Amino acid sequence: MASKSIVRADVHGEPETRQILREGQRDQLISGLMVLTAAALFVAPWITGRPDIAKDAHHNELGVGMVVLFVAMARFKWHPGRWSDLTVLVAGAWLVASPWLLGLRNTRVFTDDAPIFDAAAGGVLIVLAVASLVLFRTARHDSDGRSR
């Protein structure tokens, strides 16, 4: 983290605060929101109001929540590249699609409110992953443009 807080000057003497701010937004703000979304997925059965019925849905939400939590924690520690964003994007897309894909079987998988919650949480994860990809690309573009 100390390497991110060092402000260097470019050729014109202006600090590279835009690049540092983008990297900080990506690493700290977006990762923090991912952790909050993962925490919401952990308590999803209580949010939807039926913790004793939606066992299969809760296993799906727990799996996605654990993946997102581990990726977000890795983002805090190691500042990974695009792979973390793509992992969260795939997890969010799975969370949006899973109520209908898993519901195609003739099993009692989801309660009435679980697909709505899963679609909302998956949508949040997709938006966070896309925003992180944009910030990553912009920060990388700024650093490549300044190093020339």
C-alpha positions as CSV (number, residue, x, y, z in Angstrom):
1,M,0.0,0.0,0.0
2,A,3.0,2.3,0.6
3,S,3.8,2.2,-3.1
4,K,0.4,3.6,-4.0
5,S,0.7,6.5,-1.6
6,I,3.9,7.9,-3.2
7,V,3.1,10.8,-5.4
8,R,5.5,11.2,-8.3
9,A,5.7,14.1,-10.7
10,D,5.4,13.8,-14.4
11,V,7.3,15.8,-17.0
12,H,5.2,19.0,-16.4
13,G,5.7,18.8,-12.6
14,E,2.0,17.8,-11.9
15,P,1.4,14.9,-9.5
16,E,-0.1,11.8,-10.9
17,T,-3.0,12.0,-8.5
18,R,-5.6,11.0,-11.1
19,Q,-4.0,7.6,-11.6
20,I,-3.5,7.1,-7.9
21,L,-7.2,8.1,-7.3
22,R,-8.4,5.7,-9.9
23,E,-6.3,2.8,-8.5
24,G,-7.6,3.7,-5.0
25,Q,-11.2,3.7,-6.1
26,R,-10.7,0.4,-7.8
27,D,-8.8,-1.2,-5.0
28,Q,-10.5,0.2,-2.0
29,L,-14.0,1.5,-2.8
30,I,-15.2,-1.1,-5.3
31,S,-13.6,-3.9,-3.2
32,G,-15.4,-2.7,-0.1
33,L,-18.7,-2.7,-2.0
34,M,-18.0,-6.2,-3.1
35,V,-17.4,-7.3,0.5
36,L,-20.8,-5.7,1.5
37,T,-22.5,-7.5,-1.3
38,A,-20.9,-10.8,-0.2
39,A,-22.1,-10.2,3.3
40,A,-25.6,-9.6,2.0
41,L,-25.4,-12.9,0.2
42,F,-24.4,-14.7,3.4
43,V,-27.6,-13.5,5.2
44,A,-29.9,-13.7,2.1
45,P,-32.3,-16.2,3.5
46,W,-33.1,-13.9,6.4
47,I,-33.4,-11.0,4.1
48,T,-35.9,-12.8,1.9
49,G,-37.8,-13.9,5.0
50,R,-37.7,-17.7,4.8
51,P,-34.4,-19.1,6.2
52,D,-35.8,-22.6,6.7
53,I,-37.2,-23.2,3.1
54,A,-34.6,-22.0,0.6
55,K,-31.8,-24.4,1.4
56,D,-30.7,-24.9,-2.2
57,A,-30.9,-21.2,-3.0
58,H,-28.9,-20.4,0.1
59,H,-26.1,-22.8,-0.9
60,N,-25.9,-21.1,-4.3
61,E,-25.8,-17.6,-2.6
62,L,-23.2,-18.8,-0.1
63,G,-21.0,-20.2,-2.9
64,V,-21.2,-16.9,-4.9
65,G,-20.7,-14.9,-1.7
66,M,-17.5,-16.8,-0.8
67,V,-16.1,-16.4,-4.3
68,V,-16.8,-12.6,-4.2
69,L,-15.4,-12.3,-0.7
70,F,-12.2,-14.1,-1.4
71,V,-11.7,-12.1,-4.6
72,A,-12.4,-8.8,-2.8
73,M,-9.9,-9.7,-0.1
74,A,-7.3,-10.5,-2.7
75,R,-8.0,-7.1,-4.3
76,F,-7.2,-5.4,-0.9
77,K,-3.9,-7.3,-0.5
78,W,-2.4,-7.9,-3.9
79,H,-4.1,-5.4,-6.3
80,P,-4.7,-8.0,-9.1
81,G,-5.5,-7.1,-12.7
82,R,-8.5,-8.0,-14.8
83,W,-8.9,-11.6,-13.6
84,S,-10.5,-10.4,-10.4
85,D,-13.0,-8.2,-12.3
86,L,-13.8,-11.0,-14.7
87,T,-14.3,-13.5,-11.8
88,V,-16.8,-11.1,-10.1
89,L,-18.5,-10.5,-13.5
90,V,-19.0,-14.2,-14.0
91,A,-20.2,-14.7,-10.4
92,G,-22.7,-11.8,-10.8
93,A,-24.0,-13.2,-14.1
94,W,-24.4,-16.7,-12.6
95,L,-26.3,-15.1,-9.6
96,V,-28.7,-13.4,-12.0
97,A,-29.3,-16.5,-14.2
98,S,-29.2,-19.2,-11.5
99,P,-32.8,-18.9,-10.2
100,W,-34.0,-19.7,-13.7
101,L,-31.3,-22.2,-14.6
102,L,-31.6,-24.1,-11.4
103,G,-35.4,-23.7,-11.3
104,L,-35.7,-25.7,-14.6
105,R,-35.4,-28.9,-12.6
106,N,-38.5,-30.1,-10.8
107,T,-37.1,-29.4,-7.4
108,R,-38.1,-26.9,-4.8
109,V,-35.1,-24.7,-5.1
110,F,-36.1,-21.1,-4.6
111,T,-38.7,-19.2,-2.6
112,D,-40.7,-16.4,-4.2
113,D,-38.4,-13.6,-3.1
114,A,-35.0,-15.3,-3.7
115,P,-34.9,-14.8,-7.5
116,I,-35.6,-11.1,-7.0
117,F,-32.8,-10.8,-4.4
118,D,-30.4,-12.9,-6.4
119,A,-31.0,-10.8,-9.6
120,A,-30.5,-7.6,-7.6
121,A,-27.3,-8.8,-5.9
122,G,-26.0,-10.2,-9.2
123,G,-26.8,-6.9,-10.9
124,V,-24.8,-5.0,-8.3
125,L,-21.9,-7.4,-8.8
126,I,-22.0,-6.9,-12.6
127,V,-22.0,-3.1,-12.2
128,L,-19.1,-3.2,-9.8
129,A,-17.1,-5.5,-12.0
130,V,-17.7,-3.3,-15.1
131,A,-16.8,-0.1,-13.2
132,S,-13.7,-1.8,-11.9
133,L,-12.7,-2.9,-15.4
134,V,-13.2,0.7,-16.7
135,L,-11.1,2.1,-13.8
136,F,-8.4,-0.5,-14.5
137,R,-8.3,0.3,-18.2
138,T,-8.2,4.1,-17.6
139,A,-5.5,3.9,-14.9
140,R,-3.4,1.6,-17.2
141,H,-3.9,4.0,-20.1
142,D,-2.8,7.0,-17.9
143,S,0.3,5.2,-16.7
144,D,1.2,4.1,-20.3
145,G,0.6,7.6,-21.6
146,R,2.8,9.3,-18.9
147,S,5.6,6.8,-19.2
148,R,6.3,7.7,-22.8
